[in-house]
Amino acid sequence: MKPTQRYQEDKAGLLRLCFVLFCFLMLGCRSAPVTVVSPEHYVQWETLAALHPLWKSPVSSSLERQADVLPLQDPVALAALPSDVAIPDTQAEERQQNIVVQTDNLRKQYALSLERADAQRIEREVGLRRKELTTTYRREIQELARKLSDEEDGNRRYIVVQLQNLGYYEVIYKTGVEQSGGTVRDLHYAKLERVRKQLRSLQLLLDRPKPDMIAVAEARLKSRQVELERQVGAFRAEITQKAQENFIRALTQAGASLKAELQAISPLKTAVAKQEYMPVVLELPAIEQQATYQKGQENRVLAVSLARQTEEKSRIVREALVRTDVFNAVKVLFAKRGWKRVERGVKGATDVTEEVARSLREQWSLPTY
């Protein structure tokens, strides 16, 4: 065999061997994928929740002022002026007429005083009722505004996470467009355009100004304002009717008392030198206030209990919102850093509460210590 022919055969055999190896590689002879192990960490939730701005926010509570019921004014004591001189028989009729006029004036004064006291009491009780309902209405607006604000912040944080994820896909598809051709390139380009369209839509949502949550809450609770005015009007009508009934009853009792006093005066027939007269005291019924004051005290205890229940409910809702917000913030932070969150007590897990707390302080603009 000639050397040239043998060289050609060796060359052909080597090419066949290379072709066989290439076929094995094309059939799927690949190395096993490398498994990336994320570090496992845990956090102390109570410590992080205490850092939230809403955790220690005071809930305005005016239990005593809302439930306080002031006592009514002291009743007006009226008495007829006595006469310490003798009255001749020629002036008996005139004296009788003067007594009638004086008692009528006293009755009018008593009625005027009673009306004034009732008007003041009505305005005071209506004012307290309006203040109580207004405080409850404003508290509902504040709670709804805080809830809407938390929802808006949560939506914005979710949009930020979505933008980051879509940014990764944009880089992947852009690389595919640059490094491929033909049908594969067109497929990558279509996916890239779809991702960019989603990025533009999410960026517009993120750039929009944050609405005034107080105004939004007031618009949603507009019907509550109408209901508040209706309740105040119904309360005014109720206590006004009761005051009128008490007024008529008090005047009737006063008229009966004055009539009895007049009938007790005997007519004078003869002139006398001088006679001692005991002062005549008209015992008019006092303005009824003890029952109203007692009822006010009972209403005060009930109002304090209801206000405390409302405050406790507000505290529970606020803590739930805080824990949800902290959980979402920690979830986003772990995703950014590539950490795996586990429960406390897992073997090999480390505590990153302090590091997460520093990040949350920066996010919530809290002072560092």
ZIMOFEN-V314936 format. One record per backbone hydrogen bond with DSSP energy under -1.0 kcal/mol. CO is the residue of the C=O (numbers start at 1). NH is the residue of the N-H. Records with the same first field share a line. If there is no record, write none. Layout:
# ZIMOFEN-V314936
CO = NH  NH
This chain:
# ZIMOFEN-V314936
2 = 6
3 = 7
4 = 8
5 = 9
6 = 10
7 = 11
8 = 12
9 = 13
10 = 14
11 = 15
12 = 16
13 = 17
14 = 18
15 = 19
16 = 20
17 = 21
18 = 22
19 = 23
20 = 24
21 = 25
22 = 26
23 = 27
24 = 29
25 = 28
28 = 30
39 = 340
40 = 350
41 = 342
42 = 352
44 = 48
45 = 49
46 = 50
48 = 51
49 = 52
52 = 55
62 = 66
63 = 67
88 = 91
89 = 92
91 = 95
92 = 96
93 = 97
94 = 98
95 = 99
96 = 100
97 = 101
98 = 102
99 = 103
100 = 104
101 = 105
102 = 106
103 = 107
104 = 108
105 = 109
106 = 110
107 = 111
108 = 112
109 = 113
110 = 114
111 = 115
112 = 116
113 = 117
114 = 118
115 = 119
116 = 120
117 = 121
118 = 122
119 = 123
120 = 124
121 = 125
122 = 126
123 = 127
124 = 128
125 = 129
126 = 130
127 = 131
128 = 132
129 = 133
130 = 134
131 = 135
132 = 136
133 = 137
134 = 138
135 = 139
136 = 140
137 = 141
138 = 142
139 = 143
140 = 144
141 = 145
142 = 146
143 = 147
144 = 148
145 = 149
146 = 150
147 = 151
148 = 152
149 = 153
150 = 154
151 = 155
152 = 156
153 = 157
154 = 158
155 = 159
156 = 160
157 = 161
158 = 162
159 = 163
160 = 164
161 = 165
162 = 166
163 = 167
164 = 168
165 = 169
166 = 170
167 = 171
168 = 172
169 = 173
170 = 174
171 = 175
172 = 176
173 = 177
174 = 178
175 = 179
182 = 186
183 = 187
184 = 188
185 = 189
186 = 190
187 = 191
188 = 192
189 = 193
190 = 194
191 = 195
192 = 196
193 = 197
194 = 198
195 = 199
196 = 200
197 = 201
198 = 202
199 = 203
200 = 204
201 = 205
202 = 206
203 = 207
212 = 216
213 = 217
214 = 218
215 = 219
216 = 220
217 = 221
221 = 225
222 = 226
223 = 227
224 = 228
225 = 229
226 = 230
227 = 231
228 = 232
229 = 233
230 = 234
231 = 235
232 = 236
233 = 237
234 = 238
235 = 239
236 = 240
237 = 241
238 = 242
239 = 243
240 = 244
241 = 245
242 = 246
243 = 247
244 = 248
245 = 249
246 = 250
247 = 251
248 = 252
249 = 253
250 = 254
251 = 255
252 = 256
253 = 257
254 = 258
255 = 259
256 = 260
257 = 261
258 = 262
259 = 263
260 = 264
262 = 265
282 = 284
289 = 293
290 = 294
291 = 295
292 = 296
293 = 297
294 = 298
295 = 299
296 = 300
297 = 301
298 = 302
299 = 303
300 = 304
301 = 305
302 = 306
303 = 307
304 = 308
305 = 309
306 = 310
307 = 311
308 = 312
309 = 313
310 = 314
311 = 315
312 = 316
313 = 317
314 = 318
315 = 319
316 = 320
317 = 321
318 = 322
319 = 323
320 = 324
321 = 325
322 = 326
323 = 327
324 = 328
325 = 329
326 = 330
327 = 331
328 = 332
329 = 333
330 = 334
331 = 335
332 = 336
333 = 337
334 = 339
340 = 41
343 = 346
346 = 349
350 = 42
352 = 356
353 = 357
354 = 358
355 = 359
356 = 360
357 = 361
358 = 362
359 = 363
360 = 364
361 = 366
